[in-house]
């Protein structure tokens, strides 16, 4: 329970606060004389969310914790301790408290009422100057904390999706390398059987050419499952009809994969002495198997390389904080790669409609990628549980501006929510799923690029449009 303090705060007490030490004594004394002097017990509310801001507070001692309730759970915002200045500051447009403020220990405060603000500004120039500087610092610190919090939230989402995306090709490499190792251990026996076949040089060359042609053929016809099954059955029947052929199902699958037909096999058979076909087909099958394993490992490695490169480009690791000319589509596509796991999980159809004639855009690419991440992530959330979910990404030129649209066919945003979506800390998501800072950060970044962001929503269609100058 708060109480009026009996011990008067002195000018010396205020001089001990770093930002106030150069303020003339008479101005500090004026502030003390015109202020309410209170002590809050531990657990008292210093202020509650949405309370009007009607005082300029100087915390003499103690600690005040600011927090918000999000789905009935506490979300820490900030701590203020002795020496902090908060509340109404000169020329501030703040009207209400954005969070609950509770005293975590006994806290002593002097508070100047709003009706004294005009006298403060007119009579106390140096004190007003300090308080304006405090306000500017508070805005800067709040913005930095806000952006950092949103970045950490986005990083958590991206890292989870990226871990899943990397896990698949990494697991494929592990499986492929283990299988390849076991397969290579069998080659000496296969080689031993192969060299027992007596072939002249011309036959060896003909068989070798046939194998190379199959291995080098990168334009093999794409077969449906039914077509593939029919061809495998045909080759299986042919292999069964030959003398001493084992593992015919494995061979049939590989031969179809590499485009060997029954006519090719008949041709190869003509080069081989009677009864000696099995060792050669085993060798050919082993060559095909090795090629498939190496190819799968190569594709998985390439996928990991592409993901790492996308992360590097997405975070703009090689760039500083300056604007550079870049293809806006690259940033959007890299963002899609980062969120690919979530898009696949939601079975979302993605429609990309990019203006291919757009010139490079001058922008801070890393910052813009944060915009695309927030908008696309929000759109995928809006599509959760939606039948036939669809996400459309569109770019177009509007005179000297480039405009990027993120469109979803979700349920839409209610009017009462639409009015608040760019407000700091406003969120409809559960705790841990959103900070309520994403769209506020998006708005700040867009303004930083001298652009605009608008939203149009109705049931079945929500469109966010970001426009900013092509020349920066």
RANORRA-V747020 format. One record per residue. N is the residue number from 1. RES is the residue in three letters. PSI is psi in whole degrees, 0 to 359 (999 if undefined). OMEGA is omega in radians with two decimals (none if undefined). NEAR is the number of other ideal C-beta (glycine too) atoms within 8 Angstrom. Layout:
BEGIN
n = [N:N]
res = [RES:RES]
psi = [PSI:PSI]
omega = [OMEGA:OMEGA]
near = [NEAR:NEAR]
END
This chain:
BEGIN
n = [1:2:3:4:5:6:7:8:9:10:11:12:13:14:15:16:17:18:19:20:21:22:23:24:25:26:27:28:29:30:31:32:33:34:35:36:37:38:39:40:41:42:43:44:45:46:47:48:49:50:51:52:53:54:55:56:57:58:59:60:61:62:63:64:65:66:67:68:69:70:71:72:73:74:75:76:77:78:79:80:81:82:83:84:85:86:87:88:89:90:91:92:93:94:95:96:97:98:99:100:101:102:103:104:105:106:107:108:109:110:111:112:113:114:115:116:117:118:119:120:121:122:123:124:125:126:127:128:129:130:131:132:133:134:135:136:137:138:139:140:141:142:143:144:145:146:147:148:149:150:151:152:153:154:155:156:157:158:159:160:161:162:163:164:165:166:167:168:169:170:171:172:173:174:175:176:177:178:179:180:181:182:183:184:185:186:187:188:189:190:191:192:193:194:195:196:197:198:199:200:201:202:203:204:205:206:207:208:209:210:211:212:213:214:215:216:217:218:219:220:221:222:223:224:225:226:227:228:229:230:231:232:233:234:235:236:237:238:239:240:241:242:243:244:245:246:247:248:249:250:251:252:253:254:255:256:257:258:259:260:261:262:263:264:265:266:267:268:269:270:271:272:273:274:275:276:277:278:279:280:281:282:283:284:285:286:287:288:289:290:291:292:293:294:295:296:297:298:299:300:301:302:303:304:305:306:307:308:309:310:311:312:313:314:315:316:317:318:319:320:321:322:323:324:325:326:327:328:329:330:331:332:333:334:335:336:337:338:339:340:341:342:343:344:345:346:347:348:349:350:351:352:353:354:355:356:357:358:359:360:361:362:363:364:365:366:367:368:369:370:371:372:373:374:375:376:377:378:379:380:381:382:383:384:385:386:387:388:389:390:391:392:393:394:395:396:397:398:399:400:401:402:403:404:405:406:407:408:409:410:411:412:413:414:415:416:417:418:419:420:421:422:423:424:425:426:427:428:429:430:431:432:433:434:435:436:437:438:439:440:441:442:443:444:445:446:447:448:449:450:451:452:453:454:455:456:457:458:459:460:461:462:463:464:465:466:467:468:469:470:471:472]
res = [UNK:UNK:UNK:UNK:UNK:UNK:UNK:UNK:UNK:UNK:UNK:UNK:UNK:UNK:UNK:UNK:UNK:UNK:UNK:UNK:UNK:UNK:UNK:UNK:UNK:UNK:UNK:UNK:UNK:UNK:UNK:UNK:UNK:UNK:UNK:UNK:UNK:UNK:UNK:UNK:UNK:UNK:UNK:UNK:UNK:UNK:UNK:UNK:UNK:UNK:UNK:UNK:UNK:UNK:UNK:UNK:UNK:UNK:UNK:UNK:UNK:UNK:UNK:UNK:UNK:UNK:UNK:UNK:UNK:UNK:UNK:UNK:UNK:UNK:UNK:UNK:UNK:UNK:UNK:UNK:UNK:UNK:UNK:UNK:UNK:UNK:UNK:UNK:UNK:UNK:UNK:UNK:UNK:UNK:UNK:UNK:UNK:UNK:UNK:UNK:UNK:UNK:UNK:UNK:UNK:UNK:UNK:UNK:UNK:UNK:UNK:UNK:UNK:UNK:UNK:UNK:UNK:UNK:UNK:UNK:UNK:UNK:UNK:UNK:UNK:UNK:UNK:UNK:UNK:UNK:UNK:UNK:UNK:UNK:UNK:UNK:UNK:UNK:UNK:UNK:UNK:UNK:UNK:UNK:UNK:UNK:UNK:UNK:UNK:UNK:UNK:UNK:UNK:UNK:UNK:UNK:UNK:UNK:UNK:UNK:UNK:UNK:UNK:UNK:UNK:UNK:UNK:UNK:UNK:UNK:UNK:UNK:UNK:UNK:UNK:UNK:UNK:UNK:UNK:UNK:UNK:UNK:UNK:UNK:UNK:UNK:UNK:UNK:UNK:UNK:UNK:UNK:UNK:UNK:UNK:UNK:UNK:UNK:UNK:UNK:UNK:UNK:UNK:UNK:UNK:UNK:UNK:UNK:UNK:UNK:UNK:UNK:UNK:UNK:UNK:UNK:UNK:UNK:UNK:UNK:UNK:UNK:UNK:UNK:UNK:UNK:UNK:UNK:UNK:UNK:UNK:UNK:UNK:UNK:UNK:UNK:UNK:UNK:UNK:UNK:UNK:UNK:UNK:UNK:UNK:UNK:UNK:UNK:UNK:UNK:UNK:UNK:UNK:UNK:UNK:UNK:UNK:UNK:UNK:UNK:UNK:UNK:UNK:UNK:UNK:UNK:UNK:UNK:UNK:UNK:UNK:UNK:UNK:UNK:UNK:UNK:UNK:UNK:UNK:UNK:UNK:UNK:UNK:UNK:UNK:UNK:UNK:UNK:UNK:UNK:UNK:UNK:UNK:UNK:UNK:UNK:UNK:UNK:UNK:UNK:UNK:UNK:UNK:UNK:UNK:UNK:UNK:UNK:UNK:UNK:UNK:UNK:UNK:UNK:UNK:UNK:UNK:UNK:UNK:UNK:UNK:UNK:UNK:UNK:UNK:UNK:UNK:UNK:UNK:UNK:UNK:UNK:UNK:UNK:UNK:UNK:UNK:UNK:UNK:UNK:UNK:UNK:UNK:UNK:UNK:UNK:UNK:UNK:UNK:UNK:UNK:UNK:UNK:UNK:UNK:UNK:UNK:UNK:UNK:UNK:UNK:UNK:UNK:UNK:UNK:UNK:UNK:UNK:UNK:UNK:UNK:UNK:UNK:UNK:UNK:UNK:UNK:UNK:UNK:UNK:UNK:UNK:UNK:UNK:UNK:UNK:UNK:UNK:UNK:UNK:UNK:UNK:UNK:UNK:UNK:UNK:UNK:UNK:UNK:UNK:UNK:UNK:UNK:UNK:UNK:UNK:UNK:UNK:UNK:UNK:UNK:UNK:UNK:UNK:UNK:UNK:UNK:UNK:UNK:UNK:UNK:UNK:UNK:UNK:UNK:UNK:UNK:UNK:UNK:UNK:UNK:UNK:UNK:UNK:UNK:UNK:UNK:UNK:UNK:UNK:UNK:UNK:UNK:UNK:UNK:UNK:UNK:UNK:UNK:UNK:UNK:UNK:UNK:UNK:UNK:UNK:UNK:UNK:UNK:UNK:UNK:UNK:UNK:UNK:UNK:UNK:UNK:UNK:UNK:UNK:UNK:UNK]
psi = [130:152:157:131:145:329:125:137:140:165:322:323:317:328:336:348:125:312:345:358:338:359:135:145:320:331:321:321:322:316:318:314:328:356:159:138:114:155:127:136:160:130:348:147:122:323:161:154:136:2:143:146:109:5:153:119:137:118:117:315:162:194:131:127:128:131:161:150:123:111:45:17:148:133:109:138:307:164:137:136:183:133:349:149:129:182:215:128:156:132:8:143:4:135:328:160:133:354:164:145:115:140:123:353:172:129:129:132:143:136:121:124:153:321:348:358:319:317:321:312:320:326:344:78:309:319:319:317:316:317:325:319:320:317:315:318:321:318:316:314:320:317:316:317:320:312:321:319:316:322:319:322:315:321:321:317:315:319:323:314:320:321:319:317:322:330:322:305:327:317:324:322:316:311:315:319:321:315:320:321:314:321:317:332:338:347:322:318:319:321:319:317:324:315:350:346:129:106:143:170:321:319:319:316:319:315:318:318:321:318:315:320:318:318:324:351:103:356:53:144:140:122:145:167:321:316:317:315:319:316:320:321:318:313:323:315:319:316:321:331:350:161:125:19:128:165:45:329:319:316:314:318:314:318:320:318:320:8:18:126:173:325:319:317:322:320:316:319:326:338:349:140:151:136:0:16:325:309:322:317:325:317:316:316:319:321:317:318:315:316:318:317:314:320:317:319:319:317:319:319:319:321:317:317:318:320:315:318:322:320:316:314:320:314:355:52:332:1:162:211:6:159:141:161:130:160:117:331:328:316:318:316:323:325:319:323:318:326:13:321:315:323:316:320:323:1:44:131:127:127:120:121:83:139:107:348:0:132:168:145:136:114:169:99:317:321:316:325:329:325:310:320:311:315:317:321:316:321:319:326:320:340:359:127:4:139:134:56:139:133:126:131:127:139:147:161:136:89:245:10:153:137:133:126:135:114:134:157:39:194:347:169:122:151:320:333:322:326:341:356:337:3:140:137:359:127:150:4:163:162:136:347:342:149:347:12:345:305:333:317:317:312:318:317:318:317:324:331:14:36:190:155:130:159:136:128:139:162:124:353:119:129:122:131:121:124:138:160:138:324:11:999]
omega = [-3.12:3.12:3.08:-3.09:3.12:3.12:-3.10:3.01:-3.09:3.05:3.14:3.09:-3.13:3.11:3.13:3.07:-2.96:-3.03:-3.07:-2.97:3.13:-3.14:3.13:-3.06:-3.05:3.10:3.08:3.12:3.09:-3.14:-3.14:-3.07:-3.07:-3.03:2.95:-3.10:-3.02:3.03:3.11:3.08:3.06:-3.13:3.08:3.01:3.03:3.06:3.10:-3.10:3.14:2.98:3.08:3.10:-3.03:-3.14:2.87:-3.03:2.90:3.14:-3.12:3.11:3.10:-3.13:3.13:3.10:3.05:3.12:3.06:3.04:3.13:-3.06:3.09:3.05:-3.08:3.08:-3.08:3.12:-3.08:3.04:2.99:-3.13:-3.14:-3.11:-3.13:3.07:-3.06:3.14:-3.10:3.11:-3.07:3.07:3.09:3.11:-3.13:-3.09:-3.06:-3.14:-3.07:-3.09:3.00:3.12:-3.11:3.11:-3.13:2.98:3.14:-2.98:-3.14:-3.02:2.88:-2.97:3.12:-3.11:-3.13:-3.06:3.11:-3.04:-3.13:3.10:3.11:-3.07:-3.07:-2.99:-2.98:-3.03:-3.07:3.12:3.10:3.13:3.12:-3.10:3.07:3.09:3.09:3.14:-3.14:3.12:-3.14:3.11:-3.12:-3.13:3.13:-3.14:3.14:-3.14:3.14:-3.12:3.13:3.12:3.13:3.11:3.13:3.09:3.12:3.14:3.12:3.13:-3.11:-3.11:3.10:3.12:-3.13:3.10:3.11:-3.14:3.13:-3.07:-3.11:3.12:3.11:3.10:3.12:3.11:3.13:3.13:-3.10:-3.12:3.10:3.14:-3.14:3.11:3.12:-3.12:-3.12:3.11:-3.14:-3.03:3.14:3.12:3.12:3.11:3.13:3.12:-3.08:-3.06:3.08:3.12:3.13:3.12:3.05:-3.01:-3.10:3.12:3.10:-3.13:-3.13:3.13:-3.13:3.12:3.14:3.13:-3.13:3.14:3.13:-3.12:-3.07:-3.10:-3.11:-3.12:3.12:-3.11:3.09:-3.06:2.99:3.13:3.13:3.12:3.12:-3.13:3.13:-3.13:3.11:3.10:3.14:-3.11:3.08:3.11:3.14:-3.14:3.12:-3.10:3.13:-3.07:2.95:3.13:3.12:3.12:-3.04:-3.12:3.10:3.11:-3.11:3.14:-3.13:-3.11:3.09:3.14:-3.08:2.99:3.08:3.13:3.07:3.09:3.09:-3.13:3.09:3.12:3.11:-3.12:-3.12:-3.14:-2.97:3.05:-3.14:3.10:-3.07:-3.07:-3.03:-3.12:-3.12:3.12:3.07:-3.14:3.10:3.13:3.11:3.11:3.12:-3.14:3.11:3.13:-3.14:-3.12:3.14:3.12:3.13:3.10:3.12:3.12:3.13:3.11:3.11:3.12:3.11:3.12:3.13:3.12:3.13:3.12:3.11:3.09:-3.13:3.14:-3.12:-3.10:3.11:-3.04:-3.09:-3.09:3.08:-3.11:-3.10:3.08:3.08:3.08:-3.12:3.09:-3.07:-3.10:-3.13:3.13:-3.14:-3.12:3.08:3.05:3.10:3.09:3.13:-3.08:-3.03:-3.12:-3.11:3.14:3.11:-3.14:3.14:-3.13:-3.05:3.03:-3.12:3.09:3.14:-3.10:-3.05:3.03:-3.06:-3.12:-3.13:3.06:3.03:-3.07:3.11:-3.06:2.98:-2.94:3.14:3.12:3.13:3.10:3.07:3.08:-3.13:-3.13:-3.12:-3.08:-3.13:3.12:3.10:3.14:3.12:3.06:-3.12:-3.11:-3.10:3.13:-3.13:3.06:-3.10:-3.11:-3.10:3.11:-3.14:3.09:-3.02:2.99:3.09:3.11:3.06:-3.04:-3.10:-3.13:2.93:-3.14:3.12:3.13:3.02:-2.99:3.04:3.13:3.11:-3.03:-3.12:-3.12:3.12:-3.09:-3.09:3.08:-3.10:-3.11:-3.00:-2.91:3.12:3.13:3.08:3.05:3.08:3.11:3.04:-3.10:3.10:3.11:-3.14:3.13:3.14:-3.14:-3.02:-3.11:-3.00:-3.09:3.04:3.09:3.09:-3.13:-3.14:-3.12:3.13:3.11:3.10:3.11:3.11:-3.09:3.14:3.00:3.12:3.12:3.06:-3.05:3.00:-3.14:3.12:3.12:3.02:-3.10:2.97:-3.13:3.09:3.11:3.08:-3.05:3.11:-3.10:3.09:none]
near = [4:7:6:7:10:3:4:6:11:7:9:6:8:14:10:7:10:5:8:11:8:5:11:7:8:6:12:14:9:11:15:14:6:9:11:8:11:12:11:12:9:7:5:11:8:10:7:8:9:5:8:6:12:6:11:12:10:13:16:10:7:15:11:16:11:11:11:12:10:10:6:4:7:6:10:7:9:8:8:10:9:8:7:9:12:8:9:11:12:10:6:8:4:6:5:8:12:8:11:12:13:11:17:9:7:10:14:14:14:14:12:12:10:8:5:9:11:7:9:15:9:6:7:12:5:10:15:11:8:12:13:11:9:11:12:8:8:10:8:8:8:8:9:8:9:12:11:8:10:14:9:8:12:13:8:8:11:11:8:9:13:12:8:9:12:10:8:10:14:10:8:12:12:8:8:12:9:8:9:12:8:8:12:8:7:9:9:7:7:12:9:8:12:11:6:8:11:4:10:5:6:6:10:9:8:9:12:8:8:11:10:8:8:12:10:6:9:4:4:8:5:3:8:5:6:6:8:10:8:8:10:12:9:9:15:11:8:10:12:8:5:10:6:7:12:6:8:10:8:9:13:13:9:12:12:13:9:12:9:10:6:8:6:10:13:8:9:14:9:6:9:12:7:4:6:10:13:12:12:13:13:13:12:11:13:12:10:14:11:11:10:10:12:9:8:10:13:8:10:14:10:8:10:12:8:9:13:8:8:11:10:9:10:13:8:10:5:4:9:3:4:6:6:9:5:10:8:13:9:9:15:13:8:12:13:12:12:13:15:10:11:11:12:8:6:10:6:11:8:10:8:6:7:10:7:4:5:14:5:6:13:10:13:13:11:10:11:13:14:14:12:13:13:14:12:14:13:10:15:15:9:11:15:7:3:10:3:6:13:11:16:12:16:9:14:9:10:7:4:5:11:14:11:13:13:14:13:14:10:11:6:10:9:6:6:6:9:10:6:8:10:9:8:8:12:8:9:4:7:7:7:3:6:9:10:13:13:15:10:13:13:15:10:10:13:13:8:8:13:7:11:7:12:6:11:8:9:7:5:7:11:14:10:12:11:15:11:12:11:11:5:9]
END
